[in-house]
């Protein structure tokens, strides 16, 4: 039996149809003045609703768990709500909640999970790209360092060879300087000896010539 049929039968059981109409009008006016009146039926089970605000009133139907209803008023442990069918019924306060039910929240949660998953994937892609870039930069720098190290080793080898050649040339130059000095000293000694010999022989020759000249005279 539907909720509207139960509610209709409950109205017919009231002493006066006029009284029921006034009650509904009063409830509607009060609902318009109430702020934040949206509620949801508890997810625990299908909830029975009654025609009045106590357990003594008869059950007039059920509301589906997670169904969205509008709170009209509260009386003790019961609240009067209006369902999607438009009928006002009474439901226990323990069977109402101020947050959407699982049925309504599930798509939102799934969408949120999808958004977070997409964001996480984007972060992972960005991180992987940065790591790859850093690895490539590190590899390029390592290659450059290796090339510079190889060039430095080659330059060190060339410098060592150049220093060795320089020392050899300096040694050869020293020996050549000594040879030149010895030649100069030899030449000097020869010239000095020749001069000395000339100094000794020339006066003798002059005296001999004079004697000959004197003999002719």
Protein Blocks (a to p, Z undefined) as FASTA:
>chain_A
ZZklmmmmmmmmpmblklmmmmmmmmmmmmmmpghkbccddfkbccdddfbfbfkbccfb
dcdehiacddfbdehjbccdddfkopacdddfklgcfbdcfklmmmmmmmmmmmmmmmmm
mmmmmmmmmmmmmmmmmmmmmmmmmmmmmmmmmmmmmmmmmmmmmmmmmmmmmmmmmmmm
mmmmmmmmmmmmmmmmmmmmmmmmmmmmmmmmmmmZZ
